Amino acid sequence: MKLINLILNLLWLIFCGIWMALAYVVAALICFILIVTIPFGVASLRIAGFVLWPFGRTTVPKRDAGAGSLIGNVIWIIFAGWWLALGHLVTSIPLFLSIIGIPFGWANLKLIPISLAPLGHEVVSTDEGWGGR
């Protein structure tokens, strides 16, 4: 299973992972420049790492996330989240048009929720394959 995840992650990196990760890095840099939004920048970099290497990992809600995460996610959606979600949607379309790209298109769609609400979630390893969770 680890070999399959490695192959899928390498193909993912080539076809769309690097481009989407760069979008998250740009969002993080903007957040770091604005200083008040540094927590958003940290979350964006965390998600950028996940977007670079998504197979074999998943996101889970943090148990200790509170109202601050909810408020932060609303602000995130307004300023950066919907752009990143749109990027995942747009990059999934050409992937779905090819038979080989279907798993990658599906993975792109599975990344939309975390692109909209990154605060209050953490990235964890999973033993499931690319179709799990």
JOURTA-V434544 format. One record per pair of residues at least 4 apart in sequence whose ideal C-beta (glycine too) atoms are under 6 Angstrom apart, sorted by the first residue. I is the first residue (numbers start at 1). GAP is how many residues later the second one is. Records with the same first field share a line. If there is no record, write none. Layout:
I=GAP / GAP
This chain:
1=128
5=4 / 50 / 51
8=4 / 47 / 122
9=44 / 46
12=5 / 92
13=4 / 5
15=89
16=4 / 75
17=4 / 35
20=31 / 67
21=27 / 30 / 31
23=61 / 64
24=20 / 23 / 24 / 27
25=23
27=17 / 53
28=13 / 16 / 17
31=6 / 9 / 10
32=6 / 9
40=36
43=75 / 76
47=67 / 71
50=4 / 73
54=53
55=75
57=66 / 68
58=68 / 75
59=55 / 62 / 64
60=64
61=60
62=58 / 60
65=4 / 55
68=4
69=50 / 51
72=47
73=44 / 46
76=4 / 5
77=4 / 5 / 39
81=34 / 35
84=31
85=27 / 30 / 31
88=20 / 23 / 24 / 27
91=17
92=13 / 16 / 17
95=6 / 9 / 10
96=9
101=4
103=27
111=4
114=4
128=4 / 5
